[in-house]
Amino acid sequence: MSGMRKAFKHQPWNQVAALRRSLFLVLILIPTFITSGYMAAILPHKGGTLLELAIVVVFAALFAWISIGFWTAMLGFYTLIRRFDRFAIARPRPADRKPLKPRARTAILIPICNEDVAEVFARIRVTYESLKATGELERFAFFILSDSANPDCWIEEEAAWARLREKTGYADIHYRRRRNNIKRKSGNVADFCRRWGRDFRYMVVFDADSIMTGPTLVRMVQIMERRRDVGILQTAPACVNRETLLARVQQFANRLYGPMFAAGLHFWQLGDAQFWGHNAIIRIRPFMEHCALPRLPGRPPLGGDILSHDFVEAALMRRAGYGVWLAFDLGGSYEEVPPTLLDELKRDRRWCQGNMQHVRLLFTHGLFPAHRALFLNGAMAYVSALLWFLFLTLSTAEALVEALATPTYFGPEKALFPDWPVWHPQWALTLLASTAVILFLPKLFAIALVAIQQRAHEFGGLRRLAASVLAEVVFSTLLAPVRMLFHSKFVFVTLLGGQIGWGSQNRSDAATTWGDAWRFHGGGSLLAVLWGAVVYVVNPSFFWWLSPILAALVLAVPVSVFSSQVRAGRAARRLGLFLTPEEIAPPPELRALRQQLAASRRSGDLFSACPGFVRAVVDPRVHRLHLAQLGAIRQLNPTLAQRRRELAERALLEGPQGLADRDKRELLGDPGALHALHLAVWQLPDGEPARRWGLPGLADSA
């Protein structure tokens, strides 16, 4: 096994990857050096003061950062326009047409935590039906791995799981809820590996909002069977299904620019790609042997459990000698985006802390240089915002100093002529133009690529596509300063030791209220007003250079509210803006998902309107199901048994609202106390306690 891993480290693509990365580095560094020189030249003292030197250094770091995205997109355009890449791992091979071998067993893991149960199980049902249609269903098993702390979610998940098994008749759909949410999602996956990992060769990891088609899942297993050197195969998910204006903009950008960026990542990463934590297939044995996550020394947020586990697992898999590949051209993989700006920023707060931890792993023994670069790149996704804010602050300070300082025409050395300050507007415009090209040219190339591939109809036609890109640019320009301010705060707070919770992501299309928008964005808007007022009074000419950024911050509250509205998103759709291929011609799986969700909302039984905890106590079917999941009644110490009896008595008298969530979880975890409460509730008379449990007139239906 070790000899095999050693052979994997010297694949034919290694030398090509080294050449490509060298080219990539040159393309980034040379323009950065040139533009940094231009930046120094347009400053009053040509970069000669400490303040100006800091401006040039920060500008160089920012320009190099945006150059990474630019050249990734350009290399992706080159890859896609050629229509052939000998290293494309998803390229069909004759051997892939054979049926899957019985030993190629694959587990599909769906880790969930306090999610919308109907939506989660509708997605699972759609994936199941799509797999069934391939004729390879028996090679797959589903594992719903719950970390839900909400007692109602817990019971609703169990009921939905039982209903799904009953409707499909498929026994290989399993449900497990952990008692202790250790290490979050990565801990849940590790728990699966310890319990069932040796029964499977591969596992496909989902997020709660993931959908993958049956042909894509089968194709991924075929690739892994053919390429024994691959440890992780990552797909590039398409963003779908959300209807708020912000989500529609994000989905459009993902579907138009995403393929080009994914192809560019493949071009320079090859077998050193990233793992994004979901919609990917993993070879279980090396994952179990080599990808256990260490606990970082020190206290959180930069110490303790690793939050963003996916990048680290990819680096450890590669260190073990197995490749990590991005199947950039493999379709049939879908996910959803946060519906509002506030939801996006809450997610980014978690990601920021996780990515900042990666900096501590840069010098871990045995990691490949590409993955060290990916660690740094992940951290820069958030540190770059702080650098941008720092650049604006330093530039403002320079403008104020120059406006208030008395000009010095004669320096300490004797000279015949005064040293007149010289302003070169053409140099400033050249610098501005080069930065604009870096930022916006990939968008034009994306339109060109769609036109060349004759796919404009997938976005509503060329005119609607162009209009959507223009609207997306305006929208992104308004949101970029807001994201900059928040990401800067996230990095700063993380470095100061601030911690955050790690709750479930909001996946509903609930709009942002004006109160929430003012609470989150009001401070930034006030900062922009004060900032702009000072600059306008002291140096009016510099104010106009800053005005686009300041205006975006001032407008953050209404933009956040407006972009969160479903009606705004639907209005954009009626105008033909931000259309995606999945809207123009929905795949069968997405159509089936809408039908499943509609059906699940309509269906119900006697107690379906009750919260999950109430159903576990009252509904005989749900009660029996939950007891079966708990197993045998355990012997408790007298103190704990007395506490459980007191909780049950309080619930009986006051109803479920008399218990906190932790009390409900405690009763749900005790089969003896729960069953005693069930019997006692059904013996209540038709009085106030019975009404609190939702029982009037239902006693005869037991």
C-alpha positions as CSV (number, residue, x, y, z in Angstrom):
1,M,0.0,0.0,0.0
2,S,2.8,2.4,0.8
3,G,4.6,1.6,-2.4
4,M,1.4,2.3,-4.3
5,R,1.0,5.7,-2.6
6,K,4.7,6.5,-3.5
7,A,4.0,5.7,-7.1
8,F,0.9,7.9,-7.1
9,K,3.1,10.9,-6.1
10,H,4.9,10.8,-9.5
11,Q,2.0,10.9,-12.0
12,P,2.5,12.3,-15.5
13,W,0.6,15.4,-14.7
14,N,3.1,16.6,-12.0
15,Q,5.5,18.1,-14.4
16,V,2.8,19.7,-16.5
17,A,1.3,21.2,-13.3
18,A,4.7,22.6,-12.3
19,L,5.1,24.4,-15.7
20,R,1.5,25.7,-15.5
21,R,2.0,27.1,-12.0
22,S,5.2,28.7,-13.0
23,L,3.4,30.4,-15.9
24,F,0.6,31.4,-13.6
25,L,3.0,33.0,-11.1
26,V,4.8,35.0,-13.8
27,L,1.5,36.3,-15.1
28,I,0.6,37.5,-11.7
29,L,4.0,39.0,-10.6
30,I,5.0,40.9,-13.7
31,P,1.8,43.0,-14.0
32,T,1.9,43.5,-10.2
33,F,5.4,44.9,-10.4
34,I,4.6,47.2,-13.2
35,T,1.4,48.6,-11.8
36,S,3.0,49.1,-8.3
37,G,5.6,51.3,-10.1
38,Y,2.7,53.3,-11.6
39,M,1.2,53.6,-8.2
40,A,4.4,55.0,-6.7
41,A,4.8,57.4,-9.6
42,I,1.4,59.0,-9.2
43,L,1.9,59.7,-5.4
44,P,3.1,63.2,-4.5
45,H,6.5,61.9,-3.1
46,K,6.9,59.0,-5.5
47,G,6.6,56.5,-2.7
48,G,9.4,58.2,-0.8
49,T,7.6,58.6,2.6
50,L,6.7,55.9,5.0
51,L,2.9,56.5,4.4
52,E,3.3,56.3,0.6
53,L,5.5,53.2,0.9
54,A,2.7,51.5,2.9
55,I,0.2,52.5,0.2
56,V,2.3,50.9,-2.5
57,V,2.9,47.7,-0.6
58,V,-0.8,47.3,0.2
59,F,-1.7,48.1,-3.4
60,A,0.7,45.5,-4.7
61,A,-0.8,42.8,-2.4
62,L,-4.3,43.7,-3.6
63,F,-3.4,43.8,-7.3
64,A,-1.7,40.4,-7.0
65,W,-4.8,39.1,-5.3
66,I,-7.2,40.3,-8.0
67,S,-4.7,39.1,-10.7
68,I,-5.1,35.5,-9.4
69,G,-8.9,35.6,-10.2
70,F,-8.2,37.3,-13.5
71,W,-5.7,34.8,-14.8
72,T,-7.6,31.9,-13.4
73,A,-10.6,33.1,-15.5
74,M,-8.4,33.6,-18.6
75,L,-6.8,30.2,-18.3
76,G,-10.3,28.7,-17.9
77,F,-11.4,30.5,-21.1
78,Y,-8.4,29.0,-22.9
79,T,-9.3,25.6,-21.6
80,L,-12.9,25.7,-22.6
81,I,-12.4,27.3,-26.0
82,R,-10.0,24.5,-26.9
83,R,-12.8,21.9,-26.1
84,F,-10.2,19.4,-25.1
85,D,-8.0,18.9,-22.1
86,R,-6.0,15.6,-21.9
87,F,-6.0,15.9,-18.1
88,A,-9.8,16.5,-17.8
89,I,-10.7,13.7,-15.4
90,A,-14.4,13.5,-16.3
91,R,-13.6,12.9,-20.0
92,P,-15.5,9.8,-21.1
93,R,-13.6,6.6,-21.5
94,P,-14.8,3.3,-23.0
95,A,-14.2,1.5,-19.7
96,D,-16.7,3.7,-18.0
97,R,-19.6,2.2,-19.8
98,K,-19.4,-1.0,-17.8
99,P,-21.8,-1.6,-14.9
100,L,-20.5,-0.9,-11.4
101,K,-18.9,-3.8,-9.7
102,P,-20.6,-5.1,-6.5
103,R,-17.6,-4.2,-4.4
104,A,-17.9,-0.5,-5.5
105,R,-20.3,0.3,-2.7
106,T,-20.9,4.0,-2.1
107,A,-22.4,5.7,0.8
108,I,-24.2,9.0,0.3
109,L,-23.8,11.1,3.5
110,I,-26.3,13.9,4.2
111,P,-25.2,15.7,7.4
112,I,-27.9,18.0,8.7
113,C,-28.4,20.3,11.6
114,N,-31.7,22.0,12.4
115,E,-32.7,22.2,8.7
116,D,-36.1,22.4,7.1
117,V,-37.0,18.7,7.2
118,A,-39.4,18.7,4.3
119,E,-36.9,20.3,2.0
120,V,-34.0,18.0,3.1
121,F,-36.0,14.8,2.5
122,A,-37.5,16.1,-0.7
123,R,-33.9,16.5,-2.1
124,I,-33.0,13.0,-0.8
125,R,-36.1,11.5,-2.5
126,V,-35.2,13.2,-5.8
127,T,-31.6,11.9,-5.7
128,Y,-32.9,8.5,-4.8
129,E,-35.3,8.4,-7.8
130,S,-32.6,9.6,-10.2
131,L,-30.3,6.9,-9.0
132,K,-32.9,4.3,-9.2
133,A,-33.5,5.2,-12.9
134,T,-29.8,4.4,-13.7
135,G,-30.2,0.8,-12.6
136,E,-27.3,1.1,-10.2
137,L,-29.3,1.9,-7.0
138,E,-28.2,-1.2,-5.1
139,R,-24.6,0.0,-5.2
140,F,-25.6,3.0,-3.1
141,A,-26.8,3.6,0.5
142,F,-28.1,6.8,2.0
143,F,-27.1,8.0,5.5
144,I,-28.9,11.0,7.1
145,L,-26.5,12.1,9.8
146,S,-28.2,14.5,12.2
147,D,-26.7,16.9,14.6
148,S,-30.0,18.7,15.2
149,A,-30.3,20.2,18.7
150,N,-33.9,21.4,18.2
151,P,-36.1,18.7,19.7
152,D,-38.9,19.3,17.1
153,C,-36.4,18.9,14.2
154,W,-35.2,15.7,15.8
155,I,-38.6,14.0,15.8
156,E,-39.6,15.4,12.4
157,E,-36.4,14.0,10.9
158,E,-37.2,10.5,12.3
159,A,-40.8,10.7,11.0
160,A,-39.7,11.9,7.6
161,W,-37.0,9.1,7.4
162,A,-39.5,6.4,8.3
163,R,-42.0,7.9,5.7
164,L,-39.2,7.9,3.0
165,R,-38.3,4.3,3.7
166,E,-42.0,3.3,3.5
167,K,-42.6,5.1,0.2
168,T,-39.5,3.9,-1.5
169,G,-39.3,0.4,0.0
170,Y,-35.5,0.8,0.0
171,A,-33.8,-0.5,3.2
172,D,-30.5,1.2,2.6
173,I,-31.7,4.6,3.8
174,H,-30.4,5.1,7.3
175,Y,-30.8,7.7,9.9
176,R,-28.6,8.5,12.9
177,R,-28.6,11.4,15.3
178,R,-25.5,12.1,17.4
179,R,-26.0,13.0,21.1
180,N,-22.9,15.1,21.1
181,N,-22.1,17.5,18.3
182,I,-18.3,17.1,18.4
183,K,-16.4,18.8,15.6
184,R,-19.6,19.6,13.8
185,K,-19.9,18.3,10.2
186,S,-16.4,16.8,10.1
187,G,-17.1,15.0,13.4
188,N,-20.3,13.7,12.0
189,V,-18.5,12.3,8.9
190,A,-15.8,10.8,11.1
191,D,-18.5,9.1,13.2
192,F,-19.9,7.5,10.1
193,C,-16.5,6.3,9.1
194,R,-15.9,4.7,12.5
195,R,-19.3,2.9,12.4
196,W,-19.8,2.0,8.8
197,G,-16.8,3.1,6.8
198,R,-15.3,-0.4,6.3
199,D,-18.5,-1.5,4.6
200,F,-18.0,0.9,1.7
201,R,-15.3,1.8,-0.8
202,Y,-16.5,5.4,-1.4
203,M,-18.6,8.1,0.2
204,V,-20.3,11.1,-1.4
205,V,-20.7,14.0,1.0
206,F,-23.7,16.3,0.6
207,D,-24.7,19.5,2.2
208,A,-28.3,19.8,3.4
209,D,-29.1,21.8,0.2
210,S,-27.3,19.4,-2.2
211,I,-28.8,17.6,-5.1
212,M,-26.9,15.3,-7.4
213,T,-28.3,13.3,-10.4
214,G,-28.1,9.6,-10.6
215,P,-26.0,9.6,-13.8
216,T,-23.5,12.0,-12.2
217,L,-23.2,9.8,-9.0
218,V,-22.6,6.7,-11.1
219,R,-20.1,8.6,-13.3
220,M,-18.1,9.7,-10.3
221,V,-17.9,6.1,-9.0
222,Q,-16.8,4.9,-12.5
223,I,-14.0,7.5,-12.5
224,M,-12.8,6.5,-9.0
225,E,-12.8,2.9,-10.1
226,R,-10.7,3.7,-13.2
227,R,-8.4,6.1,-11.4
228,R,-7.1,4.3,-8.2
229,D,-4.7,7.2,-7.6
230,V,-7.6,9.7,-6.9
231,G,-8.6,10.2,-3.3
232,I,-11.2,13.0,-3.7
233,L,-13.1,14.0,-6.8
234,Q,-14.9,17.3,-6.4
235,T,-17.7,18.6,-8.7
236,A,-18.4,22.2,-9.4
237,P,-22.0,22.6,-8.2
238,A,-24.5,24.9,-10.0
239,C,-26.4,27.3,-7.8
240,V,-30.2,26.9,-8.1
241,N,-33.7,27.2,-6.6
242,R,-33.5,30.5,-4.7
243,E,-35.8,33.4,-5.7
244,T,-34.7,36.5,-3.8
245,L,-33.0,39.2,-5.9
246,L,-29.6,38.6,-4.3
247,A,-29.8,34.9,-4.8
248,R,-30.8,35.3,-8.4
249,V,-27.8,37.5,-9.0
250,Q,-25.5,35.0,-7.3
251,Q,-27.0,32.1,-9.3
252,F,-26.6,34.0,-12.6
253,A,-23.0,34.8,-11.8
254,N,-22.3,31.2,-10.8
255,R,-23.7,29.8,-14.0
256,L,-22.1,32.4,-16.3
257,Y,-18.7,32.9,-14.8
258,G,-18.4,29.7,-12.7
259,P,-17.6,27.2,-15.5
260,M,-14.7,29.5,-16.7
261,F,-13.3,29.9,-13.2
262,A,-13.6,26.2,-12.5
263,A,-11.8,25.3,-15.7
264,G,-9.1,27.8,-14.8
265,L,-8.7,26.2,-11.3
266,H,-8.4,22.8,-13.0
267,F,-5.7,24.2,-15.4
268,W,-3.2,25.1,-12.7
269,Q,-4.3,22.8,-9.9
270,L,-4.7,19.5,-11.7
271,G,-4.4,16.8,-9.1
272,D,-3.8,19.3,-6.3
273,A,-7.3,20.7,-6.3
274,Q,-9.5,21.9,-3.4
275,F,-12.2,19.9,-1.6
276,W,-15.2,22.2,-0.9
277,G,-16.7,19.9,1.7
278,H,-19.8,18.7,-0.3
279,N,-20.9,17.4,-3.7
280,A,-17.7,15.3,-3.9
281,I,-16.8,11.6,-3.7
282,I,-14.1,10.4,-1.4
283,R,-12.1,7.1,-1.2
284,I,-12.9,6.0,2.3
285,R,-9.9,3.9,3.2
286,P,-7.2,6.5,2.7
287,F,-9.5,9.1,4.2
288,M,-9.8,7.1,7.4
289,E,-6.1,6.4,7.5
290,H,-4.7,9.8,6.7
291,C,-7.3,12.6,7.0
292,A,-8.1,12.7,10.7
293,L,-8.1,16.3,11.7
294,P,-5.7,17.5,14.4
295,R,-6.7,19.8,17.2
296,L,-4.8,23.0,16.9
297,P,-2.9,24.1,20.1
298,G,-4.1,27.1,21.9
299,R,-7.6,28.5,22.5
300,P,-10.2,29.3,19.8
301,P,-10.8,31.1,17.5
302,L,-7.3,30.3,16.0
303,G,-6.8,27.2,18.1
304,G,-9.0,24.2,19.0
305,D,-11.1,22.3,16.5
306,I,-10.5,23.0,12.8
307,L,-13.7,24.6,11.5
308,S,-13.1,24.7,7.7
309,H,-12.2,21.0,7.5
310,D,-12.4,20.5,3.7
311,F,-9.2,22.3,2.6
312,V,-7.2,20.4,5.4
313,E,-8.6,17.0,4.4
314,A,-7.7,17.6,0.8
315,A,-4.1,18.6,1.8
316,L,-3.8,15.5,4.0
317,M,-5.2,13.2,1.3
318,R,-2.7,14.6,-1.2
319,R,0.1,14.2,1.4
320,A,-0.8,10.5,1.5
321,G,-0.1,10.3,-2.2
322,Y,-3.7,10.4,-3.6
323,G,-4.8,13.0,-6.1
324,V,-7.5,15.6,-5.4
325,W,-9.2,16.5,-8.7
326,L,-11.9,19.0,-9.8
327,A,-14.3,17.6,-12.3
328,F,-15.0,21.0,-13.8
329,D,-16.9,19.7,-16.7
330,L,-19.2,17.2,-14.9
331,G,-22.7,18.5,-14.6
332,G,-25.7,17.2,-12.5
333,S,-24.4,18.7,-9.3
334,Y,-26.5,21.4,-7.5
335,E,-26.5,23.5,-4.4
336,E,-28.2,26.6,-3.1
337,V,-26.9,30.1,-2.0
338,P,-27.8,32.2,1.0
339,P,-31.0,34.1,0.2
340,T,-30.0,37.5,1.7
341,L,-26.9,39.6,2.3
342,L,-27.2,39.1,6.0
343,D,-27.3,35.3,5.7
344,E,-24.3,35.5,3.4
345,L,-22.4,37.6,5.8
346,K,-23.2,35.3,8.7
347,R,-21.9,32.3,6.7
348,D,-18.8,34.3,5.8
349,R,-18.2,35.0,9.5
350,R,-17.9,31.3,10.1
351,W,-15.8,30.7,7.0
352,C,-13.5,33.5,7.9
353,Q,-12.6,32.0,11.2
354,G,-12.0,28.6,9.7
355,N,-9.8,30.0,6.9
356,M,-7.8,32.1,9.2
357,Q,-6.9,28.9,11.1
358,H,-5.4,27.5,8.0
359,V,-2.5,30.0,8.2
360,R,-1.3,28.0,11.2
361,L,-1.0,24.9,9.0
362,L,1.1,26.5,6.3
363,F,4.3,24.8,7.5
364,T,2.8,21.5,8.4
365,H,5.3,18.7,7.6
366,G,4.8,16.9,4.3
367,L,2.2,19.1,2.7
368,F,2.5,19.9,-1.0
369,P,3.3,23.5,-2.0
370,A,0.0,23.8,-3.9
371,H,-2.0,23.1,-0.8
372,R,0.1,25.5,1.2
373,A,-0.8,28.1,-1.4
374,L,-4.5,27.1,-1.2
375,F,-4.4,27.7,2.6
376,L,-2.9,31.1,2.0
377,N,-5.4,31.8,-0.8
378,G,-8.3,30.9,1.5
379,A,-7.2,33.2,4.2
380,M,-6.6,36.0,1.6
381,A,-10.3,35.7,0.6
382,Y,-11.0,37.6,3.8
383,V,-7.7,39.3,4.7
384,S,-7.9,41.0,1.2
385,A,-10.9,42.9,2.5
386,L,-8.9,44.2,5.5
387,L,-6.1,45.2,3.1
388,W,-8.6,47.1,0.9
389,F,-10.0,48.9,3.9
390,L,-6.4,49.7,4.9
391,F,-5.6,50.9,1.4
392,L,-8.5,53.3,1.5
393,T,-7.6,54.5,5.0
394,L,-4.0,55.1,4.0
395,S,-5.0,56.9,0.8
396,T,-7.4,59.1,2.7
397,A,-4.7,59.9,5.2
398,E,-2.3,60.8,2.4
399,A,-4.9,63.0,0.7
400,L,-5.6,64.9,4.0
401,V,-1.9,65.3,4.8
402,E,-1.2,66.7,1.3
403,A,-4.2,69.1,1.5
404,L,-3.2,70.4,4.9
405,A,0.6,70.5,4.6
406,T,2.5,73.6,3.4
407,P,4.2,72.7,0.1
408,T,8.0,72.6,0.2
409,Y,9.6,74.0,-3.0
410,F,13.2,73.9,-1.8
411,G,14.6,70.9,-0.1
412,P,17.6,70.7,2.3
413,E,20.0,70.6,-0.6
414,K,20.8,73.8,-2.6
415,A,19.1,74.0,-6.0
416,L,18.8,76.6,-8.7
417,F,15.1,75.9,-9.3
418,P,12.2,75.0,-7.0
419,D,10.8,71.5,-6.8
420,W,7.3,71.9,-8.3
421,P,4.7,69.2,-7.5
422,V,3.8,67.5,-10.7
423,W,0.5,65.6,-11.2
424,H,0.3,63.1,-14.0
425,P,-3.4,62.4,-14.6
426,Q,-2.7,60.1,-17.5
427,W,-0.7,57.8,-15.2
428,A,-3.6,57.7,-12.7
429,L,-6.1,56.9,-15.5
430,T,-3.8,54.2,-16.9
431,L,-3.6,52.6,-13.4
432,L,-7.4,52.9,-13.0
433,A,-7.9,51.4,-16.5
434,S,-5.6,48.4,-15.8
435,T,-7.4,47.7,-12.6
436,A,-10.8,47.9,-14.3
437,V,-9.6,45.5,-17.0
438,I,-8.5,43.0,-14.4
439,L,-11.9,43.2,-12.7
440,F,-14.3,43.3,-15.6
441,L,-12.6,41.7,-18.6
442,P,-13.4,38.1,-17.4
443,K,-17.1,39.0,-17.6
444,L,-16.8,40.0,-21.2
445,F,-14.9,36.9,-22.0
446,A,-17.7,34.9,-20.3
447,I,-20.2,36.5,-22.6
448,A,-17.9,35.7,-25.6
449,L,-17.6,32.1,-24.5
450,V,-21.3,31.6,-24.3
451,A,-21.8,33.2,-27.7
452,I,-19.1,31.0,-29.3
453,Q,-20.6,27.9,-27.7
454,Q,-24.0,29.0,-29.0
455,R,-25.5,28.8,-25.5
456,A,-26.9,32.4,-25.3
457,H,-30.4,31.0,-25.4
458,E,-29.7,29.3,-22.0
459,F,-29.6,32.8,-20.5
460,G,-32.6,34.2,-22.4
461,G,-30.7,35.4,-25.5
462,L,-27.6,37.5,-26.1
463,R,-29.4,40.9,-25.4
464,R,-30.8,39.7,-22.1
465,L,-27.5,38.1,-21.2
466,A,-25.6,41.4,-21.8
467,A,-28.2,43.4,-19.8
468,S,-27.9,40.9,-17.0
469,V,-24.1,41.2,-16.9
470,L,-24.4,45.0,-16.8
471,A,-27.0,44.8,-13.9
472,E,-24.8,42.3,-12.1
473,V,-21.8,44.6,-12.4
474,V,-23.8,47.5,-10.9
475,F,-25.2,45.2,-8.1
476,S,-21.7,43.8,-7.3
477,T,-20.3,47.3,-7.2
478,L,-22.9,48.3,-4.6
479,L,-22.3,45.2,-2.5
480,A,-18.5,45.0,-2.6
481,P,-17.8,47.9,-0.1
482,V,-20.4,46.4,2.3
483,R,-18.7,43.0,2.1
484,M,-15.3,44.7,2.5
485,L,-16.4,46.4,5.7
486,F,-17.8,43.2,7.3
487,H,-15.0,41.0,6.2
488,S,-12.5,43.5,7.6
489,K,-14.4,43.3,10.9
490,F,-14.4,39.5,10.8
491,V,-10.7,39.3,10.3
492,F,-10.0,41.9,13.0
493,V,-12.3,40.3,15.5
494,T,-10.8,36.8,14.8
495,L,-7.3,38.1,15.3
496,L,-8.4,39.7,18.6
497,G,-9.7,36.3,19.8
498,G,-13.4,36.8,19.2
499,Q,-15.4,33.6,18.7
500,I,-18.7,32.8,16.9
501,G,-21.3,30.1,17.0
502,W,-21.8,27.6,14.2
503,G,-25.5,27.3,13.7
504,S,-27.3,26.0,10.6
505,Q,-27.6,28.2,7.5
506,N,-30.9,29.9,6.7
507,R,-32.2,28.4,3.5
508,S,-35.6,30.1,3.4
509,D,-36.5,33.1,1.3
510,A,-37.5,35.3,4.3
511,A,-36.8,38.9,3.5
512,T,-34.5,41.1,5.7
513,T,-36.5,43.6,7.9
514,W,-35.6,47.3,8.0
515,G,-34.8,46.9,11.7
516,D,-32.3,44.1,11.0
517,A,-30.8,46.0,8.1
518,W,-30.3,49.2,10.3
519,R,-28.8,47.1,13.1
520,F,-26.2,45.5,10.9
521,H,-25.5,48.2,8.3
522,G,-26.3,51.4,10.2
523,G,-22.8,51.7,11.7
524,G,-21.2,51.4,8.3
525,S,-23.5,54.0,6.7
526,L,-22.7,56.4,9.5
527,L,-19.0,55.8,9.1
528,A,-19.3,56.5,5.3
529,V,-21.1,59.8,6.0
530,L,-18.5,61.0,8.5
531,W,-15.7,59.8,6.3
532,G,-17.1,61.6,3.2
533,A,-17.8,64.8,5.1
534,V,-14.2,65.1,6.4
535,V,-12.7,64.4,3.0
536,Y,-15.0,66.7,1.2
537,V,-14.2,69.6,3.5
538,V,-10.4,69.1,3.4
539,N,-9.7,67.7,-0.1
540,P,-12.8,67.9,-2.4
541,S,-11.0,66.4,-5.4
542,F,-10.2,63.2,-3.6
543,F,-13.8,63.0,-2.3
544,W,-15.0,62.2,-5.9
545,W,-12.5,59.3,-6.2
546,L,-13.9,57.9,-2.9
547,S,-17.6,58.6,-3.7
548,P,-18.5,55.3,-5.3
549,I,-17.4,53.4,-2.3
550,L,-18.9,55.8,0.2
551,A,-22.2,55.9,-1.7
552,A,-22.4,52.1,-1.6
553,L,-21.9,52.1,2.2
554,V,-24.5,54.8,2.6
555,L,-27.1,52.8,0.6
556,A,-26.3,49.6,2.3
557,V,-29.6,49.5,4.3
558,P,-32.0,49.9,1.4
559,V,-29.9,47.7,-0.9
560,S,-29.8,44.9,1.8
561,V,-33.6,45.0,2.3
562,F,-34.4,45.3,-1.4
563,S,-32.1,42.5,-2.5
564,S,-33.6,40.1,0.0
565,Q,-37.1,40.3,-1.4
566,V,-38.6,37.5,-3.5
567,R,-40.9,39.9,-5.3
568,A,-37.8,41.9,-6.5
569,G,-36.3,38.6,-7.7
570,R,-39.4,37.6,-9.6
571,A,-39.7,41.1,-11.1
572,A,-36.1,40.7,-12.4
573,R,-37.1,37.4,-13.9
574,R,-40.1,38.9,-15.7
575,L,-37.8,41.4,-17.2
576,G,-35.5,38.6,-18.4
577,L,-32.7,39.5,-16.0
578,F,-30.4,36.9,-14.3
579,L,-31.9,33.9,-16.1
580,T,-30.0,30.7,-15.8
581,P,-30.0,27.4,-17.8
582,E,-31.8,25.7,-15.0
583,E,-34.7,28.2,-15.3
584,I,-34.9,28.2,-19.1
585,A,-34.9,24.4,-19.3
586,P,-35.1,22.8,-15.8
587,P,-33.5,19.4,-15.4
588,P,-35.9,16.6,-14.5
589,E,-34.4,16.4,-11.0
590,L,-35.2,20.1,-10.3
591,R,-38.7,19.7,-11.6
592,A,-39.2,16.6,-9.5
593,L,-37.9,18.6,-6.4
594,R,-40.6,21.2,-6.9
595,Q,-43.2,18.5,-7.1
596,Q,-41.9,16.7,-4.1
597,L,-41.9,19.9,-2.0
598,A,-45.5,20.7,-3.1
599,A,-46.6,17.2,-2.3
600,S,-44.9,17.2,1.1
601,R,-46.6,20.5,2.0
602,R,-50.0,19.1,1.1
603,S,-49.6,15.7,2.8
604,G,-50.2,15.2,6.4
605,D,-51.8,13.1,9.1
606,L,-53.7,13.7,12.3
607,F,-50.8,15.3,14.1
608,S,-48.8,16.7,11.2
609,A,-49.5,20.3,12.3
610,C,-48.0,19.6,15.8
611,P,-44.4,20.3,16.7
612,G,-42.1,17.3,16.6
613,F,-41.8,17.0,20.4
614,V,-45.6,17.0,20.8
615,R,-45.8,14.3,18.1
616,A,-43.3,12.1,19.9
617,V,-45.4,12.3,23.1
618,V,-48.9,12.2,21.6
619,D,-48.8,10.4,18.2
620,P,-48.7,6.6,18.8
621,R,-46.9,5.9,15.5
622,V,-44.2,8.6,16.0
623,H,-43.9,7.6,19.6
624,R,-43.3,3.9,18.8
625,L,-40.8,4.9,16.0
626,H,-38.8,7.1,18.4
627,L,-38.7,4.5,21.1
628,A,-37.4,2.0,18.5
629,Q,-34.6,4.4,17.7
630,L,-33.7,4.9,21.3
631,G,-33.4,1.2,22.1
632,A,-33.8,-0.5,25.4
633,I,-34.7,1.3,28.6
634,R,-31.5,2.0,30.6
635,Q,-31.1,1.9,34.4
636,L,-30.7,5.4,35.8
637,N,-29.3,6.6,39.0
638,P,-32.0,7.7,41.5
639,T,-31.2,11.4,41.2
640,L,-31.5,11.5,37.4
641,A,-34.6,9.3,37.4
642,Q,-36.2,11.7,39.9
643,R,-35.4,14.6,37.7
644,R,-36.9,13.0,34.6
645,R,-40.1,12.2,36.5
646,E,-40.3,15.8,37.6
647,L,-39.8,17.0,34.0
648,A,-42.6,14.6,32.8
649,E,-45.0,15.9,35.5
650,R,-44.3,19.5,34.6
651,A,-44.9,18.7,30.9
652,L,-48.1,16.9,31.8
653,L,-49.5,19.9,33.8
654,E,-48.1,22.9,31.8
655,G,-47.9,21.4,28.4
656,P,-44.9,21.4,26.1
657,Q,-44.5,25.1,26.5
658,G,-43.5,24.6,30.1
659,L,-40.3,22.9,29.0
660,A,-37.1,24.4,27.6
661,D,-35.5,22.8,24.6
662,R,-32.8,21.1,26.8
663,D,-35.6,19.6,29.0
664,K,-37.4,18.3,25.9
665,R,-34.1,16.7,24.6
666,E,-33.6,15.1,28.0
667,L,-37.1,13.5,27.9
668,L,-36.7,12.5,24.3
669,G,-33.5,10.7,25.2
670,D,-35.1,8.6,28.0
671,P,-37.4,5.9,26.6
672,G,-38.9,5.1,30.1
673,A,-39.8,8.7,31.0
674,L,-41.1,9.5,27.5
675,H,-43.4,6.4,27.4
676,A,-44.8,7.2,30.9
677,L,-45.6,10.7,29.7
678,H,-47.2,9.3,26.6
679,L,-49.5,7.1,28.6
680,A,-50.3,9.9,31.1
681,V,-51.2,12.4,28.3
682,W,-53.7,10.1,26.7
683,Q,-55.4,9.7,30.0
684,L,-56.0,13.4,30.5
685,P,-59.6,14.6,30.7
686,D,-60.8,17.2,28.2
687,G,-59.6,20.1,30.2
688,E,-57.0,22.8,29.9
689,P,-53.9,20.4,30.0
690,A,-55.5,18.3,27.2
691,R,-56.0,21.4,25.0
692,R,-52.4,22.4,25.6
693,W,-51.3,19.1,24.1
694,G,-53.7,19.5,21.1
695,L,-55.9,16.6,22.2
696,P,-59.5,17.7,22.4
697,G,-61.8,15.3,20.5
698,L,-58.9,13.0,19.6
699,A,-58.9,10.5,22.5
700,D,-61.0,8.0,20.5
701,S,-58.4,8.0,17.7
702,A,-55.6,6.5,19.7
